[in-house]
Amino acid sequence: MQYIAICDDETNICANLESSLINILKRLNIRHDIDTFETGAELYEKIKNGKHYDLLFLDIELAQDMINGIEISSLIRDELRNNLMSICFISWQMKYAMSLFDSHPINFLIKPLNDPEIEKVIKKFTALSNSQNATLNYKIRHDSYRKPLKEILYLESHGRKITIYLINGTTEEFYGQLKEIYPLQLQQHDFLFIHASYIVNYDHVMKFSYDELVLVNGKRLSISQTNRVKIRADQHTIEKRRAEVYKF
């Protein structure tokens, strides 16, 4: 199930986009649930109170609102620390395009919207979503477990025991070695091996410094001296690759 939100203060735009999405998603056999909002404040409160959306179509102007769509996206990313929701901005004007990159949008559509462009967004979102559905596989005694990688903040080792720290504040433990699971399960999904004791999910890093990372929950993790140059290079490689994916 994909949960989608539309936020636009033009009622006809909301209705037409919702209708197009329903037809496209049905044709692509994607189960979905769509909510529409006419103000960014209403959308923000819904998300703040725990509502989850996978994809958001967000109007930039929002003339009826005190704040615009760019500011709403900043609140979602920075205050609510939600880096997993895909955002597609929509606008009547192209002039905003270069100011959107801090929000890591999946795309930017110019009104009036048309079905082929909307479908491109859905297909791009689906491809990215599939890559984000990878899991970490591990065992506890004789039982096998799978944990979605997007839910993992970081992993920490204590001798032979590994603790998984999750975005919901809980932890899980299993026996293993970071150096063994990293190349097999984590490296290709943009996890950073910053220290002999820490592997961090790039998607949940709020701030990169030379000698430490700050995660979205405020946790600070040190980058070992021997890894600092490599982590900076890995960061630039990931950002460059993602810029190619997200460019529009």
C-alpha positions in Angstrom: 0.0 0.0 0.0 1.3 3.4 -1.0 0.0 6.4 1.0 -0.1 9.6 -1.0 -1.0 13.2 -0.1 -1.8 16.1 -2.3 -1.6 19.7 -1.0 -2.8 22.5 -3.2 -5.1 25.4 -2.4 -6.6 25.2 -5.9 -9.6 22.8 -5.5 -9.7 21.9 -9.2 -6.0 21.0 -9.2 -6.4 18.8 -6.2 -9.4 17.0 -7.8 -7.8 16.6 -11.2 -4.5 15.3 -9.8 -6.3 12.9 -7.5 -8.4 11.5 -10.4 -5.2 11.1 -12.6 -3.4 9.4 -9.8 -6.2 6.9 -9.2 -6.3 6.0 -12.9 -2.5 5.7 -13.1 -2.1 3.7 -9.9 -4.9 1.3 -10.9 -3.4 0.7 -14.3 0.0 0.0 -12.7 -1.6 -2.3 -10.1 -0.4 -0.2 -7.2 -2.5 -0.3 -4.1 -3.0 3.2 -2.8 -4.7 5.6 -0.3 -4.9 9.3 -1.2 -5.6 12.3 1.0 -6.0 15.8 -0.2 -5.3 19.1 1.7 -5.9 22.7 0.8 -3.5 24.2 3.3 0.0 23.4 4.3 -0.9 23.9 8.0 -3.5 21.1 7.8 -1.0 18.8 6.1 1.7 19.6 8.6 -0.5 18.9 11.6 -1.6 15.6 10.1 2.0 14.4 9.6 3.0 15.9 13.0 0.3 13.8 14.7 1.6 10.6 13.2 0.0 10.2 9.8 2.4 8.5 7.4 2.7 9.4 3.7 5.1 7.8 1.2 4.7 10.4 -1.5 3.6 14.0 -1.4 2.5 16.3 -4.3 3.1 19.8 -2.8 2.1 23.1 -4.3 4.8 25.7 -3.9 2.7 28.9 -3.9 -0.2 28.0 -1.4 -1.6 31.5 -1.7 -4.2 30.9 1.0 -1.5 29.9 3.5 0.8 31.9 5.8 3.7 29.8 4.6 4.5 28.4 1.2 5.3 24.9 0.0 9.0 25.2 0.3 8.7 26.2 3.9 6.3 23.3 4.6 8.8 20.9 3.1 11.6 22.4 5.3 9.4 21.8 8.4 8.8 18.2 7.3 12.5 17.5 6.6 14.1 19.5 9.5 11.6 19.9 12.3 9.8 16.5 11.9 13.0 14.9 10.7 11.2 13.0 8.0 13.7 12.2 5.2 11.8 9.1 3.9 8.8 10.8 2.3 9.2 11.5 -1.4 8.1 15.0 -2.3 7.1 16.2 -5.8 6.6 20.0 -6.0 4.1 21.5 -8.3 3.8 25.1 -9.5 2.7 27.4 -12.3 6.2 28.8 -12.5 9.6 27.3 -13.3 11.5 30.0 -11.4 11.4 28.0 -8.1 13.2 25.0 -9.4 16.7 25.9 -8.2 15.5 26.7 -4.6 14.1 23.2 -4.0 17.2 21.0 -3.7 17.5 21.2 0.1 14.2 19.3 0.3 15.5 16.5 -2.0 12.4 16.4 -4.2 11.7 13.5 -6.4 10.5 15.8 -9.1 9.1 19.3 -10.0 6.0 19.5 -12.2 4.7 22.6 -14.0 1.0 23.2 -14.1 -1.2 22.4 -15.9 -0.4 18.9 -15.0 -0.7 16.1 -17.5 -0.9 12.3 -17.1 2.3 11.3 -18.8 4.4 13.5 -16.5 2.5 12.4 -13.4 3.0 8.7 -14.4 6.8 9.4 -14.8 6.8 10.6 -11.1 4.9 7.5 -10.0 7.3 5.1 -11.8 10.3 7.0 -10.5 8.9 6.9 -7.0 8.1 3.2 -7.3 11.7 2.4 -8.4 13.2 4.3 -5.5 10.7 2.8 -3.1 11.6 -0.7 -4.2 15.3 0.0 -3.5 14.3 1.3 0.0 12.5 -1.9 0.9 15.7 -3.8 1.4 16.1 -5.6 4.7 18.9 -6.5 7.1 18.7 -10.3 7.7 20.0 -11.8 10.9 19.5 -14.6 13.4 18.7 -14.7 17.1 19.4 -18.3 18.3 17.6 -20.5 15.7 15.1 -17.8 14.5 15.6 -15.6 11.4 14.6 -12.0 11.4 14.3 -9.3 8.7 14.5 -5.6 9.5 13.7 -2.9 6.9 16.9 -0.9 6.3 14.9 2.4 6.2 13.9 1.9 9.8 17.6 1.6 11.0 19.4 4.7 12.4 22.7 2.9 13.0 24.3 -0.3 14.3 26.8 -0.5 17.1 29.0 -3.4 18.0 30.0 -4.5 21.5 32.4 -7.4 21.1 30.5 -10.1 19.3 27.1 -8.5 20.0 25.5 -6.0 17.5 22.8 -3.5 18.6 20.4 -2.1 16.0 19.1 1.4 16.9 15.7 2.0 15.1 14.0 5.3 14.2 11.1 4.5 16.6 13.6 4.6 19.6 13.7 0.9 20.2 16.7 -1.4 19.9 17.4 -5.0 18.9 20.4 -7.2 19.5 22.0 -10.2 17.7 25.4 -11.8 17.5 27.6 -11.0 14.6 30.4 -8.8 13.3 29.9 -5.5 11.5 32.8 -6.1 9.2 31.0 -9.2 7.9 27.5 -7.9 7.4 28.6 -4.5 6.0 29.8 -5.6 2.5 27.1 -8.2 2.1 24.0 -6.3 3.2 24.6 -2.6 3.9 27.3 -1.0 1.8 25.3 -1.0 -1.4 22.4 0.7 0.4 24.3 3.8 1.5 25.3 2.8 5.0 28.5 4.4 6.2 31.1 2.4 8.2 32.4 5.4 10.2 34.1 3.5 13.0 35.0 0.0 14.0 32.0 0.1 16.3 29.5 2.1 14.2 27.6 1.7 10.9 25.3 4.6 10.1 22.3 4.9 7.7 23.1 7.9 5.4 19.4 8.7 5.1 19.2 9.5 8.8 22.2 11.8 9.1 21.2 15.4 9.8 24.7 16.9 9.9 28.1 15.9 8.5 31.2 17.1 10.3 34.8 16.1 9.7 35.1 14.1 12.9 31.5 13.2 13.7 27.9 12.7 12.4 24.7 14.0 14.0 21.7 11.9 13.4 18.1 13.0 13.1 17.4 12.1 16.7 20.3 14.3 17.9 22.7 11.4 18.5 26.3 12.2 17.8 28.6 9.5 16.6 32.4 9.9 16.2 34.1 9.1 12.9 37.4 7.3 13.6 40.5 9.2 12.5 41.5 6.5 10.0 38.0 6.7 8.3 37.5 10.5 8.1 38.9 11.0 4.6 37.0 7.9 3.3 33.7 9.0 4.8 34.0 12.4 3.3 34.6 10.8 -0.1 31.7 8.3 0.4 29.4 11.2 1.3 30.3 13.1 -1.9 29.9 9.9 -4.0 26.4 9.3 -2.6 25.3 12.9 -3.0 26.5 13.0 -6.6 24.7 9.8 -7.5 21.5 10.9 -5.8 21.6 14.3 -7.5 21.6 12.4 -10.8 18.6 10.3 -9.7 16.6 13.3 -8.3 17.4 15.8 -11.1 14.5 17.0 -13.1 
